Amino acid sequence: MVPHQRRMLAEHFAGAIETLLLLPKKNIKTTTLAELGLFALMTTDDADIPIVATSRDQATLLLDEAIGFVRRTPGLERHIDVKRGYRELRARHENGGRLRVLAADVDTADGVTPWPLALVDELHRARSAELYAVLRAGLEARGAQMLAISTAGTNLNSPLGVMRRAAYRLPILERDGKHRRAATEDGSYVMHEWALDPTDDPDDMRAVKQANPAPWHTLQALARRHDSPSMTPWTWRRFACNLWQSTADPWLPAGAWDALARPGMVIPARTPAWLGIFRHRETLSALVAIAHDPRRASGWAVWSEVLAPERGPVALGDVEEAVRRASIRFDLRAVVFDPQQFGRSAEILAEEEGIFMVPMPNTNARMAPASDELYQAIVGGDLAHDDDPTLAAHVDAGAIVRTERGWRLTARGADGDVELLMALAMALDAASSGLERPRRKRAIAV
């Protein structure tokens, strides 16, 4: 155990109910929780240790860390069963329990009684505080504890941002260099944070080192990361300095999107249109239609819909119904979709509704030219939109990534919502190419 692990876990081993750990990337946050989970699994009868994140895939990263320890530790596999298909580890001793990935929705977590631990990964991605609250309520039944880890987020009004502000108002607040410790008087809640202050110089490696307590973050290693051509200022400030970043290097000129707003704009019913669908995560799906601008001889008008329920994932059936509604509203010439995310649903819509479904993989080869085309349409004033704030937020959350096929759009940070933006690029690509179902040639009677 390295020194900063002892420091950030002291209150946990002293009995703290909640421990929040905020550190930059690569300071063994996930590894620490995996170690604690394994220790509790091996030493506690009837353990039920949930690993929670905003997606199963994210939570599985922590489970994989624990599985790695089992694989690499001689003899440990005799005491722990690895059940990847069930996303859990089971202890083989008498009254053995389990360390398991829990589905990231409130309905699944409701009624869960963690024992002796609950582990929460990357809390900055949480869309609401409800899941955390449900787990917290379940701790009291058996006197369990909870540990949550995260890097800095992008929204100070997010559940983590609100929790962090509340922690800074606790009666105990201590500072040591770039480390802060906030705690309740009874020690039931503690937050440890390693981060630069907003007024610090992020290019000062000595200051950055104080925010990165792991011993492998030497001044030389930090300088190499900082000076790499692949490093952007936004990424460095957030992931190396643990500073909250609401904006990244912009992909559009300031005001370019706002200049296209036409509040109250309505695209007439049954207007020919092209629809893009983007479903990157289970919790959010986006549809964007592009049609010829009804007020101008040239240019395009944008319509959008986002599916993001407060609880649970977006069912594919709900996305299919949204496409059916769009096919009634518009004269859909083509619907473009990512085959990895919507392949089976596309087959259903094509077979049952006769909708012309066209796969458009989310690859650099396809998205690089589509991204550039969208950029040119926006800065050239060739789009009009109804000033929808959700669409504007997705556009603002976009960023540029360089690829072997040129630049393309991506999310600004791991938790950025850009589904509407990606669907917009896909729809415009289809519309500008005039994509539609090929017409059958009629036989000529002789």
N, C-alpha and C positions, 0 to 999 in steps of 0.2 A: 504494500500500500504506500503510495507516494504522499508527501506531506499535505498537499491540499485536499486529498481525500479524507484524511483524518480530521482536518479542520471543518469540512463541510458536513461530516457525518457525526460529529461529536454529540450534538443535541439529539439526533436520531437514536443513538445508542443510550442516551440518557433518558429516553422516553417521549420525545416530541411526537405529537400526533401527526402534524403536517410539516414537511420539509420541502422547501422550494429552492432549487439550485439553478442559477442563471450564469452560464459561462459561454465564452466563444466556442466555436467549433474546435474539435480535436483536443478537448481537455478531459477525455474519458468520462463524460457524463453517462452515456449509454452503457459503457463497460461497467461502471460503478453500480448501476442499477441491476445489471445482469448478475454481478457477483452477489449482491444482497439478496436477489431473488433465489439464487441457488443455495446460499447459506440458509435462508429461511426454509426452503423446501426440504433440505436435509436434516434440519434440527427441530422441525415442528410437526407434531401429529396433526393429521387431517388438514394440512395446509391447503388454502385456496387463494392463490396469488394471481390476481388479474393484471395483465399488461394492457394498458389502454392508450390509444392515440386516435387521431382524427380519421385514420384509415387502418384497415387490417394490415396492409403492406408495411406501413410505418411501424406499427406495433411489432410486426414480425422481425424487424431489424434487431430489436432488443432481444427477442427470443433467440434469434440466430447467434447473438453474442453468447448467450447462455449455453446454447448447443455447442458452440466452439470450445468453451471451457470443458464441457463434458468429453468431447472428442479428444482434446489434447491432454487431459489429465489421466495418467495411468490408473486403472482400477475404478474410475468414477462411473464408467458405463455399467458396471455390475450393480450400481445402486440407483441408477436413474434410467428410465425408459424414454427414448426420444420418439415422439409421435408427431412427425411433421404433418401428416395428413390432417390431424386434429389440431395442429398448431399448439402443442403443449408438451411439457415434460412431466413425467410422473415418477414419484419416489417409490422405490420397491420395498422400503422398510415397513414394518407393521404399522398400520394406521397412516400409511403414506398418503400424501396429497398431490397437488398439481400446481404447476406454473403455466398459465395459459393466456393466449391472446383473446381478448374480449372484443366482440363486435363494437364498433364505434358509434353506437346510438343509445339514446337514453332508455328506450323501451327494453333493450337487452340488458342494460346495467341495472335497471330497477329491480330491487330484490336481492341483488348480489351482496353477500356478506363477506368481505375480504378477511383473510386470516393467514398469517399475521401482518401481511403487507398488501398495499395496492400500489402499482407502479404506473406513472403517467409520463409518456414520452412526448417531447416537442409541444408543450402546452401553448406556445404562441400560435399554433394553427387552429386551435379550438374556435369554432364559430359562436358558441354560446357557453355560458357558465353552468348550464344545467347538468351536463354529464359529470363534471367535477363535483358539483353539489350532491348528486345522487351517490357517488362513491364516498364522499365525505360523511354523508349520513349513515352509510353502512358500516363505518369504522366503529361506531359507538357500541354496537351490539356485542362485540367480543374484545373490545379494547385493542383494535388493530391500528396500524400506522400507515401513512401514505407519503410517498416521495414523488415529486414532480420535477422534471428537468426541461430546460429550454434554452435556446439562444434568444437574442433580442428579436422582437417582432417588427411589423411594419405599421401597426395601428395602435396608438396609445390608448384608444378607447375599446380595444378588444378585451375579452375576459382576462387574459394575462396582464394587459396594461393596467386595467382597473385594480387587479389584485396587487400588482407591484406598487402602485401609488398608495394603496391602503397599507401595505407593509411598511412603507417609508414613514407612515404616521404612527407606527407602533411606539410604545414607551421606550423601547431599547433600540437604539440605532448607533452602531459603531463603525468607524472607518479606519482602515489600515492600508495606505497606498490606494490601489484601485480595487480593493476588496471592501464590501459593505456587508454588515450583518445586522438584520432587523429581527426582533423577536418580541413576543409577548412576555409579560412579567413572570407568568407561570411556566414559561418554556414550552408550551404546547404547540406553538407555531414559530417557525424560524425561516428566514430567507437569507441565503448567501448569494451575493452577486459579485462577479468580477467583471468590470467594465471601465472603459474610459469615461471621463466626464465630457459632456457636450462641448466644453470649452477647451479640451485638450487637443493637442496636435496629433492627428492620426498618423502622421508621417514620422513621428518620434518613436523609434523602435524601443527605446528604454521605457517609455510610458506604456507602449503596447505590450511589452513583456510583463509588466506588472498586472495586466489584465488577462494574461495567459499563464497561469501558475504551473502547468505541466512542465517538467524539467526538459523535455525535448524541444520546447519552444525557445531556442537560444536566440540571441540577437542576430546571429548570422542566418539561422533558418527563417526567422521572421522577415529579414531583409530580402531573402531570395523570393519568398512568396509575394512580398510587397512589390518587388521590381519585375515580376514576371509579366510578359506581354499579355497573358490571359487574364490578369487581375484587373478588375474595374474599381474605381473609387467607392462605389456603392457597396459592392461585395466585400471589400476590405473593411469598410467602416462597420458593417453589420456583423460579418462572420469572424473577423479577426479582432475587432475592437469592442464588439458586443454593444454597439450603439444602435438605438432604434432609428430606423430609416423609413420615412413615409414616401420618399420619392427616389427614383433611380435616375441614371442618365437618360434623358428623354429620347424617345424614338421619333417624336413628331415635333415640329417647331411650335413654340408657345402660341396658343390660341388657334391653331389650325383646325382642330376638331370643333371647337365652339363656333367658329366662323361659318360652319355648315349647318347650324341649327335652324330649324324651321318649326317652332312650337305649334302644336296642333295639326301638323301635317298628317293627312290621311291618304293612303294609297287606295284608289277606287277598287271596289269588289271585282273579282275575276280578271284583274290585270295580269298579264303574263309575268311570271316571276321565276327566280331560281333560288332554291333553298339550300342553306348549308347547315349541317348538324355537327356539333362538337361536344363530345362527352369524354372528358379526360379523367374525371374522378366520379366516384359513386354518388357523391352528394350534390352534384350540379351538372346540368345539361343545358345546352344553348341551341337555339334555332334563330337563324337570321335569313330574311328574304331580301333579295335585290330585285327591283323592278325599274323599268324606265320611268324617269321623273315625269309625273303628269303635268307639271307646269312648264317644262322646258323641252325644247326639241332634242336636246342631248343631255346626257348625265343620268345619274342613277338615284333612286330613292331607297331608303333602308327601313325595314321593319324588323323587330326583334322580339323574342320571348325567351325568358330564362325559367328553368324549372329547378327550384332549390327549396325543398320543404324544410321546415324547422326541425323535424325529427326524421332520422333515418335516411337511407339512400333514395335516389330517384329510380323508380322501377322502370325497366325498359318499356313495359306496357304503357306507362304514362307518356314516355317520349313518342311512342308509336301513335298514341291518341293525339298528341300535339301536332304531329305531321299530318294526320287525317284532317284536323281542323284547318291547318294551313292550306291543304289541298282544296277545301271548300271555299276558303277565303280568296285564294289566288288561283289563277290558271298556271299551275306548276309545270314548267317545261322540263325541269330536272331537279333532283335532290341529290346533293353530294354529301358523302359521309366517310368517316374513317372505318374501314372494314374490320379492324381489330376491336372497335368499341361498339359497332352497330350492325355487324354483318348479318346475323340471323334475323334481326328485326327488319332489315332492309329486304330480305327475301320474303318475309311475311307481307310487307307493304306492297311489294311488287306483285306478288301472287294474288292477294286479296283485293287490293285497291287499284291495281294497274298503274301505280306511280312509277315513273322512270327513275330508278335508283342507280347512282353512279358512284363507285368507290373512289375515294381520294385519300390515299394513305398519308398519315402525318409524318412524312419523310422530308428530308432536306431537299431532295430533288423536286418534290411537288410544292412544298411550302415556301421555299426561297423565292421563286418567281411570283407566287401569289402574294407574298408579303410586300415585295417591291411594287407590284401592281396596285395594291391597296394604298401604299404610301403615295404613289404618284397621283392616284385619284383624289386623295384627301388634300394634299398640298396644291393640286391643280384645281380644286373647287368643283370636282365632278360628282360629288356625293351630296345628298341632303338627308337629314335625319330629324326626328321629332323632339330632340333634346331630352331623351329618356336618360335619367341619372344613372341607372344601372349599366346601360350600354356605355355611357361616358366613363364610368368607373373602370370597366373592363378595358376600354381603349387606353385609359391613363395608366393601367397596370402593366401594359406591354413594355417589352424591352427588346434589344437587339442581341442576337448571338451570331457570331461568325462561323460559317461552315465551309466545307469544300465546294459547295454549290453557290456560295455567296451568302449574304446575310439573310436571316429570317427572324420572324417574331417568336418570342417566348415570354414566359412570365417573369416579372420583376420580383425575384425572390421565390422561394419554394411554395409559399402560401398565397401567391397572387392569383386573383380570379381573372382569367383572360379568355374564358370559353366563348363569350360573345364575340370577342375580337377575332379569334381563330375562325369561328363560323362565318364571320363577315368576310374574311379573306377568301375562304373557300367559296362562298356564294358569289362574290365578285368575279373570281376566276372563272366560274361556270357561266355567269351572265355575259361577261365580256367576250367569251369564246363562242357564245350562241349555242351552248350545249343543249341538245334536245333529242328526243327519240328519233332514230332514223325513219324516214318515210319509206313505206314499201312501194316498190315500182309496180304500177298496174300493167297488166298484160294488154296489149293492143290487139283488138279484134281485126281479123283480115277476112 
